[in-house]
Amino acid sequence: MPPDAGKIAWSRSIFERVKIPIQRLNTREDLLTSAKGKEVALWYYNLAKTLEKTYEENLYNTWK
């Protein structure tokens, strides 16, 4: 696997590992409505956006 493709695959694997606990939180509405739940959800969405928009796009644009 080329180095840049490997880095993107690594980024997506991190996202998939973080997604599992968030999916569990989504099954319990009382957890997501709490202050800590909202904080965790915001952290997750920021991480997902950063991985996809910043890291992966920068790697792709550098490669291209």
C-alpha positions in Angstrom: 0.0 0.0 0.0 1.4 3.4 -0.9 2.3 5.6 2.1 -0.4 8.2 1.7 -3.1 5.5 1.1 -1.9 3.8 4.3 -2.2 7.0 6.3 -5.7 7.5 5.1 -6.6 3.9 5.9 -5.1 4.4 9.4 -7.2 7.6 9.8 -10.4 5.8 8.8 -9.6 2.9 11.1 -9.4 5.3 14.1 -12.7 6.8 13.1 -14.3 3.3 13.0 -12.9 2.4 16.4 -14.3 5.7 17.9 -17.7 5.2 16.2 -18.6 2.1 18.1 -18.9 3.8 21.6 -20.8 6.7 20.0 -23.3 4.3 18.5 -23.8 2.8 21.9 -24.5 6.2 23.4 -27.1 6.8 20.7 -29.1 3.9 22.0 -29.4 5.6 25.4 -31.0 9.1 24.9 -30.5 9.9 28.6 -26.8 9.7 28.2 -26.6 12.0 25.1 -28.8 14.7 26.8 -26.6 15.0 29.8 -23.9 17.6 29.9 -21.1 15.0 29.7 -22.9 13.2 26.9 -23.2 16.4 24.9 -19.5 17.0 25.5 -18.5 13.5 24.3 -20.7 13.8 21.2 -19.2 17.2 20.3 -15.7 15.7 20.8 -16.6 12.9 18.5 -18.0 15.1 15.7 -15.0 17.4 15.9 -12.7 14.4 15.7 -14.6 13.0 12.7 -14.5 16.4 10.9 -10.8 16.9 11.6 -9.9 13.4 10.4 -11.9 13.7 7.2 -11.7 17.3 6.2 -8.3 18.3 7.5 -6.1 15.2 7.6 -7.4 13.1 4.7 -7.9 16.1 2.4 -4.4 17.5 3.1 -2.9 14.1 2.4 -4.9 13.7 -0.8 -4.1 17.2 -2.0 -0.4 16.8 -1.3 -0.4 13.5 -3.2 -2.4 14.9 -6.1 
